[in-house]
């Protein structure tokens, strides 16, 4: 019974940390809440998390100026210079925050400014670097995937292919599940398509489809649109 209690407490702690990271991201990025109650709830999660993990407070504060309203993404790049000096406990929340902000900018697509694009690439690189300190091969491999997709979005197709190849190499080295192989081949296929290599693109689409067939039904539902 004590073992189950300890497990439940650890699960609750991790859930709070994840929730806190998301809340911190939304507050830091300056996202408008749907209403005052949403804003209060996010602030409450943030405050409780800082009370639980005061060692994270400095890391979150270091990103506090990184708002992503138009013209402000350069502030995030400036703050990235401070990140190597953070304590060991801050690497995980910083990896999450940098990843979320990189994808925020990625999803803007053609609406990004040149400064936004540079910030996106820096944030994606910072996320992978922090995962290398705090995560497992899985988070680092997904960091390579993020770098591949961000470079592809920036039109840097050769660099995108390099990161996608790193992602696939990690999957092979660590005997990754089919889910990881699926997205690694997706990244390579997209990069090869952008580079005009139809043969390599088709080969990797076929590999992605083969990985898709090995997925459980629930994961297939999540990946079907990507495969299409």
C-alpha positions as CSV (number, residue, x, y, z in Angstrom):
1,X,0.0,0.0,0.0
2,X,2.8,2.4,0.8
3,X,4.3,1.6,-2.6
4,X,1.1,2.6,-4.3
5,X,0.9,5.8,-2.2
6,X,4.4,6.7,-3.2
7,X,3.7,6.0,-6.9
8,X,0.5,8.1,-6.7
9,X,2.4,11.0,-5.1
10,X,5.1,10.8,-7.8
11,X,2.5,10.8,-10.5
12,X,0.7,13.8,-9.0
13,X,4.0,15.7,-8.7
14,X,4.9,15.0,-12.4
15,X,1.4,16.0,-13.4
16,X,1.7,19.3,-11.5
17,X,5.1,20.0,-13.1
18,X,3.7,19.4,-16.6
19,X,0.7,21.6,-15.8
20,X,3.0,24.3,-14.3
21,X,5.2,24.3,-17.4
22,X,2.3,24.8,-19.7
23,X,0.8,27.5,-17.4
24,X,4.2,29.2,-17.3
25,X,4.5,29.0,-21.1
26,X,1.1,30.7,-21.6
27,X,1.9,33.4,-19.1
28,X,5.4,34.0,-20.5
29,X,4.2,34.0,-24.1
30,X,1.6,36.6,-23.2
31,X,-1.3,34.6,-24.5
32,X,-4.7,36.2,-23.7
33,X,-6.8,34.1,-21.5
34,X,-10.4,33.3,-22.6
35,X,-11.6,35.1,-19.5
36,X,-10.5,36.2,-16.0
37,X,-11.1,32.8,-14.5
38,X,-8.8,31.2,-16.9
39,X,-6.1,33.7,-16.2
40,X,-6.5,33.3,-12.5
41,X,-6.3,29.5,-12.8
42,X,-3.1,29.7,-14.9
43,X,-1.6,32.1,-12.3
44,X,-2.7,29.8,-9.5
45,X,-1.0,26.7,-11.1
46,X,2.1,28.8,-11.6
47,X,2.2,30.0,-8.0
48,X,1.7,26.5,-6.6
49,X,4.4,25.1,-8.9
50,X,6.9,27.7,-7.8
51,X,6.1,26.9,-4.2
52,X,6.7,23.2,-5.0
53,X,9.8,23.7,-7.1
54,X,11.4,27.0,-6.1
55,X,14.5,25.9,-8.1
56,X,12.5,26.5,-11.3
57,X,11.5,30.0,-10.5
58,X,14.7,31.6,-11.8
59,X,14.5,29.6,-15.0
60,X,10.9,30.7,-15.6
61,X,11.9,34.3,-14.8
62,X,14.7,34.2,-17.3
63,X,12.1,33.6,-20.0
64,X,9.7,36.2,-18.6
65,X,10.6,38.8,-21.3
66,X,10.1,36.3,-24.1
67,X,6.7,37.5,-25.3
68,X,5.6,36.5,-28.8
69,X,3.6,39.5,-29.8
70,X,4.8,41.1,-33.0
71,X,8.3,42.3,-32.9
72,X,9.2,40.8,-29.5
73,X,10.7,37.5,-30.4
74,X,14.2,39.0,-30.4
75,X,13.9,39.3,-26.6
76,X,13.8,35.5,-26.4
77,X,17.0,35.3,-28.4
78,X,18.8,37.7,-26.1
79,X,17.7,35.7,-23.1
80,X,19.0,32.4,-24.6
81,X,22.5,33.6,-23.9
82,X,21.8,33.3,-20.2
83,X,20.5,29.7,-20.3
84,X,23.8,27.8,-20.1
85,X,24.3,29.2,-16.6
86,X,21.0,27.8,-15.2
87,X,21.1,25.1,-12.5
88,X,20.6,21.4,-13.2
89,X,17.0,21.4,-12.0
90,X,16.1,24.1,-14.5
91,X,17.0,22.2,-17.7
92,X,13.7,20.2,-17.9
93,X,11.3,23.2,-17.6
94,X,13.5,25.2,-20.0
95,X,13.5,22.4,-22.5
96,X,9.7,22.3,-22.4
97,X,9.3,26.1,-22.6
98,X,11.8,26.5,-25.5
99,X,10.1,23.6,-27.4
100,X,6.7,25.1,-26.9
101,X,7.8,28.6,-28.1
102,X,9.7,27.1,-31.1
103,X,6.5,25.4,-32.2
104,X,4.5,28.5,-31.6
105,X,6.6,30.3,-34.1
106,X,6.8,27.3,-36.4
107,X,3.0,27.2,-36.7
108,X,2.9,30.9,-37.8
109,X,4.4,29.8,-41.1
110,X,4.6,32.6,-43.7
111,X,3.3,35.1,-41.1
112,X,6.6,35.0,-39.3
113,X,9.1,37.8,-39.6
114,X,12.8,37.2,-40.2
115,X,13.4,37.8,-36.5
116,X,10.7,35.3,-35.6
117,X,12.3,32.7,-37.8
118,X,15.7,33.3,-36.2
119,X,14.2,33.0,-32.8
120,X,12.4,29.8,-33.8
121,X,15.7,28.2,-34.8
122,X,17.5,29.3,-31.6
123,X,14.6,28.1,-29.4
124,X,14.5,24.7,-31.1
125,X,18.3,24.3,-30.6
126,X,18.0,25.4,-27.0
127,X,15.3,22.9,-26.3
128,X,17.4,20.0,-27.7
129,X,20.4,21.2,-25.7
130,X,18.4,21.3,-22.4
131,X,16.9,17.9,-23.1
132,X,20.4,16.6,-23.6
133,X,21.0,17.6,-20.0
134,X,17.7,16.6,-18.5
135,X,16.1,14.0,-20.7
136,X,16.6,10.6,-22.3
137,X,17.5,9.6,-25.8
138,X,13.8,9.9,-26.6
139,X,13.5,13.6,-25.8
140,X,16.8,14.4,-27.6
141,X,15.6,12.4,-30.6
142,X,12.4,14.5,-30.6
143,X,14.5,17.6,-30.3
144,X,16.2,16.6,-33.5
145,X,12.7,16.1,-35.1
146,X,11.8,19.6,-34.0
147,X,15.0,21.1,-35.4
148,X,14.3,19.3,-38.7
149,X,10.8,20.7,-39.0
150,X,11.8,24.2,-37.9
151,X,14.7,24.3,-40.4
152,X,12.3,23.0,-43.1
153,X,9.8,25.8,-42.2
154,X,12.7,28.3,-42.5
155,X,13.6,27.0,-46.0
156,X,16.9,25.5,-44.8
157,X,16.3,22.2,-46.5
158,X,19.7,20.7,-46.3
159,X,20.0,21.4,-42.6
160,X,16.5,20.0,-42.1
161,X,17.6,16.8,-43.7
162,X,20.7,16.6,-41.4
163,X,18.6,16.9,-38.3
164,X,16.0,14.5,-39.7
165,X,18.8,12.0,-40.4
166,X,20.0,12.4,-36.8
167,X,16.5,11.7,-35.6
168,X,16.3,8.5,-37.6
169,X,19.7,7.4,-36.5
170,X,18.7,7.7,-32.8
171,X,15.6,5.6,-33.5
172,X,17.7,2.9,-35.0
173,X,20.4,3.0,-32.3
174,X,17.9,2.9,-29.4
175,X,15.4,0.5,-31.0
176,X,12.7,3.0,-30.9
177,X,9.0,2.1,-31.1
178,X,7.2,2.5,-34.4
179,X,5.7,5.8,-33.4
180,X,9.2,7.4,-33.4
181,X,10.2,5.8,-36.7
182,X,7.0,7.1,-38.3
183,X,7.8,10.8,-37.5
184,X,11.5,10.4,-38.3
185,X,10.7,9.1,-41.8
186,X,8.0,11.9,-42.1
187,X,10.7,14.5,-41.4
188,X,13.1,13.0,-44.0
189,X,10.3,12.7,-46.6
190,X,9.4,16.3,-46.2
191,X,13.0,17.5,-46.4
192,X,13.6,15.4,-49.5
193,X,10.5,16.7,-51.1
194,X,11.6,20.2,-50.4
195,X,15.0,19.4,-51.9
196,X,13.4,17.9,-55.0
197,X,14.5,14.3,-54.5
198,X,11.3,12.4,-55.4
199,X,12.9,9.0,-55.1
200,X,14.2,9.5,-51.6
201,X,10.8,11.1,-50.7
202,X,8.9,8.1,-51.9
203,X,11.2,5.7,-50.1
204,X,10.7,7.5,-46.8
205,X,6.9,7.8,-47.3
206,X,6.9,4.0,-47.7
207,X,8.9,3.6,-44.6
208,X,6.6,5.9,-42.7
209,X,3.6,3.8,-44.0
210,X,5.2,0.6,-42.8
211,X,5.8,2.1,-39.4
212,X,2.1,3.3,-39.4
213,X,1.0,-0.3,-39.9
214,X,2.8,-1.4,-36.8
215,X,1.1,1.3,-34.6
216,X,-1.8,0.5,-32.2
217,X,-5.1,1.8,-33.4
218,X,-5.1,4.8,-31.1
219,X,-1.8,6.0,-32.4
220,X,-2.9,5.4,-36.0
221,X,-5.8,7.7,-35.4
222,X,-3.3,10.4,-34.3
223,X,-1.0,9.8,-37.3
224,X,-3.4,9.3,-40.1
225,X,-3.6,12.9,-41.1
226,X,0.2,13.2,-41.2
227,X,0.5,10.1,-43.3
228,X,-2.1,11.5,-45.8
